[in-house]
């Protein structure tokens, strides 16, 4: 069984909270945990480290790293100011995840980012985000319906030279859509794996394995949530995509 390191979600100290008042709470969403258990992985949430320099030691204990969904990134993490108060994001979590990504790359651990995770990866590699798709890209369609949440779907086009197309053998994929932010400027050494068929919003990315900064490393980002799919056919497709990531971890584990 693979040991899959997960980045945590955060509830920051809050004097009005009745549970763990004024304490930082780290948590994971249950569907995510169940999905990766079904893929023969043991999900292990990686805590914040009082000694961040020791994160390299922690990363040696896992087989792969998953950057999970959750709160917005802080626009300051990519050199901007928040256009609205509610888009301030979570700069603390940004820095925590940036360090995990750096250490995972140095240790040659495969990395996958889901929803917020693809955005974190893009910013780590020097890219930027739409703080709000509908506000900043007027030609875009609606990418999040709060009432329908994971039942809100649209189609994406897979790039024929990409690993997703190679794994699925199809050029069109139906995905859920629960995000209001997305990639604007693509990060350095990243290639596009999928785009929205309706408005060309980037929906999946991969790190070029021939890049000179982190040669041979495997990094894949998905804007959708594979763990939320209920339809058996769509679930099987998502399992194949996750299989690309997990096969990379298995191959490295076998060689070590």
TADA-V213562 format. One record per residue. N is the residue number from 1. RES is the residue in one small letter. PSI is psi in degrees with one decimal (none if undefined). OMEGA is omega in whole degrees, -180 to 180 (NA if undefined). Layout:
n/res/psi/omega
N/RES/PSI/OMEGA
N/RES/PSI/OMEGA
This chain:
n/res/psi/omega
1/x/131.0/179
2/x/144.4/173
3/x/112.2/-175
4/x/113.4/176
5/x/130.8/180
6/x/135.6/169
7/x/146.8/-175
8/x/155.1/162
9/x/158.4/-175
10/x/136.4/156
11/x/116.4/-177
12/x/164.8/-177
13/x/133.6/-176
14/x/115.3/-178
15/x/-17.5/-178
16/x/-5.9/-179
17/x/136.3/-178
18/x/-24.7/-180
19/x/127.3/-178
20/x/54.5/180
21/x/131.4/177
22/x/21.8/176
23/x/151.1/175
24/x/128.5/-180
25/x/129.9/176
26/x/135.3/-176
27/x/165.5/177
28/x/149.7/180
29/x/136.2/-169
30/x/-41.9/-180
31/x/-39.1/178
32/x/-46.2/-179
33/x/-44.5/-179
34/x/-39.4/-180
35/x/-47.4/-177
36/x/-26.4/170
37/x/-39.4/179
38/x/-17.5/178
39/x/17.9/178
40/x/41.5/176
41/x/149.3/170
42/x/107.1/180
43/x/129.4/-180
44/x/115.2/-180
45/x/129.7/-178
46/x/118.7/-178
47/x/166.0/167
48/x/152.6/-174
49/x/121.3/176
50/x/-22.1/177
51/x/81.6/-174
52/x/-26.7/180
53/x/-15.7/179
54/x/2.2/179
55/x/-30.4/178
56/x/-36.6/177
57/x/-40.5/179
58/x/-42.6/-177
59/x/-21.9/177
60/x/-17.6/-176
61/x/-7.5/-180
62/x/165.1/180
63/x/-22.8/-179
64/x/162.4/-178
65/x/131.7/175
66/x/122.6/173
67/x/114.6/-168
68/x/174.8/178
69/x/179.3/178
70/x/-142.4/-172
71/x/158.3/175
72/x/152.8/167
73/x/154.1/172
74/x/129.3/176
75/x/-26.5/179
76/x/-21.6/178
77/x/-17.7/175
78/x/30.2/169
79/x/22.6/179
80/x/169.2/172
81/x/147.3/179
82/x/130.2/179
83/x/-24.3/175
84/x/153.1/-179
85/x/-40.3/-177
86/x/-4.2/178
87/x/21.4/180
88/x/-28.9/177
89/x/-163.9/-174
90/x/87.2/-178
91/x/-32.3/179
92/x/-47.7/179
93/x/-37.1/179
94/x/-51.3/-176
95/x/-38.3/176
96/x/-45.1/-178
97/x/-36.1/176
98/x/-41.0/-179
99/x/-40.0/178
100/x/-42.4/179
101/x/-46.0/-180
102/x/-46.7/-178
103/x/-35.8/179
104/x/-40.2/177
105/x/-43.7/-180
106/x/-32.7/-179
107/x/2.4/-177
108/x/46.0/173
109/x/129.2/177
110/x/144.4/-178
111/x/136.4/171
112/x/141.4/175
113/x/134.5/-180
114/x/128.3/179
115/x/-107.3/174
116/x/-34.3/-176
117/x/-39.1/178
118/x/-34.5/180
119/x/-40.0/177
120/x/-44.8/179
121/x/-43.7/-180
122/x/-43.6/180
123/x/-39.1/178
124/x/-39.4/-179
125/x/15.8/171
126/x/7.8/180
127/x/179.0/179
128/x/173.3/-177
129/x/154.2/161
130/x/119.2/178
131/x/-31.8/174
132/x/119.5/-173
133/x/-48.6/-175
134/x/-31.7/-180
135/x/-40.3/-171
136/x/-12.3/179
137/x/90.8/-172
138/x/-14.6/179
139/x/-5.0/-177
140/x/150.9/174
141/x/176.1/-176
142/x/120.7/-178
143/x/-5.7/177
144/x/128.1/173
145/x/107.1/-172
146/x/-35.8/-178
147/x/-38.4/-177
148/x/-22.5/176
149/x/-116.3/-175
150/x/-4.8/176
151/x/5.5/176
152/x/117.4/-172
153/x/156.4/166
154/x/173.9/-177
155/x/148.3/174
156/x/151.5/178
157/x/125.0/-180
158/x/134.9/180
159/x/129.8/-170
160/x/-19.3/178
161/x/-1.8/-173
162/x/167.3/-178
163/x/-28.2/180
164/x/-44.8/178
165/x/-42.1/-179
166/x/-35.7/-178
167/x/-35.6/-174
168/x/-24.9/-179
169/x/24.9/178
170/x/151.6/-179
171/x/-12.9/-179
172/x/134.5/-179
173/x/138.8/176
174/x/129.8/-177
175/x/157.0/172
176/x/164.8/-173
177/x/107.1/-176
178/x/32.5/-175
179/x/148.4/174
180/x/-8.4/175
181/x/161.5/-179
182/x/169.9/178
183/x/131.4/173
184/x/-70.7/176
185/x/127.4/-177
186/x/138.5/-180
187/x/165.5/-178
188/x/136.1/176
189/x/11.8/177
190/x/143.8/175
191/x/153.2/-178
192/x/128.3/177
193/x/-31.0/-178
194/x/147.2/175
195/x/154.0/175
196/x/132.1/-179
197/x/-20.7/-175
198/x/-29.1/-174
199/x/6.8/177
200/x/18.6/171
201/x/135.9/-179
202/x/128.9/-175
203/x/-15.8/177
204/x/145.7/-178
205/x/160.8/173
206/x/146.7/174
207/x/131.4/177
208/x/115.8/-177
209/x/-15.3/180
210/x/7.4/-179
211/x/153.3/-176
212/x/-13.3/180
213/x/-46.2/180
214/x/67.3/-175
215/x/138.4/176
216/x/-2.3/-179
217/x/150.8/179
218/x/121.0/178
219/x/126.4/180
220/x/136.3/179
221/x/136.7/177
222/x/133.9/177
223/x/-20.6/-179
224/x/175.2/-179
225/x/101.2/179
226/x/-25.7/-177
227/x/-8.9/-177
228/x/-3.9/-175
229/x/134.0/-180
230/x/-31.9/179
231/x/128.2/-176
232/x/-40.0/-179
233/x/-45.6/179
234/x/-36.9/178
235/x/-41.3/179
236/x/-40.0/177
237/x/-43.9/-179
238/x/-36.5/178
239/x/-36.5/177
240/x/-39.5/178
241/x/-46.5/178
242/x/-32.7/179
243/x/-32.1/176
244/x/-48.1/-180
245/x/-48.8/-176
246/x/-32.7/176
247/x/-36.1/177
248/x/-40.7/179
249/x/-42.3/180
250/x/-43.4/-179
251/x/-42.4/-180
252/x/-36.8/180
253/x/-39.2/180
254/x/-36.4/-177
255/x/-22.1/-176
256/x/none/NA
